[in-house]
């Protein structure tokens, strides 16, 4: 499952990929729901479903890069909150909404840069640093707004997170996500930068010795994490029409779950973007289907947790099978 490896295609290798099981789950769930749920396949409903996950999906794209390097960013939801609150406060003071929007994205970008700078300078685990900034950035958001909310954004701003492309049922935010997914996927799998991402996840010390700019890459990744958190915050604020310091609470856990469920190893070095995309749409359709049956959101948490455990068990089983085959092949040589 190493994204940078090139192996000949065989059906047995296909069956030994977690993404294949995700695809089967996705197809199976949608077939069952379409047969048992009225209007499940309504094209307008299906596109509107994307509103429920597009902000998390945008951040999951860069989280994929970060986790493949063996790092993690727990502060993404707090950066979203601080970006949104900063934007809303500037707008409430009389600034143009689009100037305030750029400011909010800039705040998120700065937060991500500080994460990367601290991680590379102090050389502590990214989990520890981003756990600290998780509280720090959220705390600043509460200092700025307290328990207040900012509303009254103009209609034009509402299009950002809730508008459609022309007269089609396609949300503008979904198109932006697809464009970002294509760009990020090509970078990860088709560029030298992407190969270095995998190399860092496999053995960071060897990368240092080989001249790979590990620290620079980490700073870039965490800065982009802040930038996309800011972008996602703007879409979320636009969609719901208001902001509070508790915006996006719990998003970080859902985003990390999406990435790991997509087949990205928390230990680093393993994972593919298309697996993460399958995970995004699988969780999105499950939420959509359960919502049509008025099933509580807590059940979705149980299902997501079960899928996550299942993904870890199956990935470990696949890894053992592949290692056994490799040992047998070497013994036969």
Secondary structure, DSSP 4 states (H G I P E B T S, - for coil): --TT------HHHHHT-HHHHHHHHHHHHHHHHHHHSTTTT-HHHHHHHGGGTHHHHHHHHHHHHHHHTT---TTHHHHHHHHHHHHHHHHHTT--HHHHHHHHHHHHHHHHHHHHHHHHHH---HHHHHHHHHHHHHHHHHHHHTT--B----HHHHHHHH-BSTTSS-BHHHHHHHHHHHHHHHHHHHSHHHHHHHHHHH-HHHHHHTT--HHHHHHHHHHHHHHHHHHHHHHHHHHHS-B-TTTTTTHHHHHHHHHHHTT--TTSS---HHHHHHHHHHHHHHHHHHHHTT--HHHHHHHHHHHHHHHHHHHHHHHHHHHHHHHHHHHH-
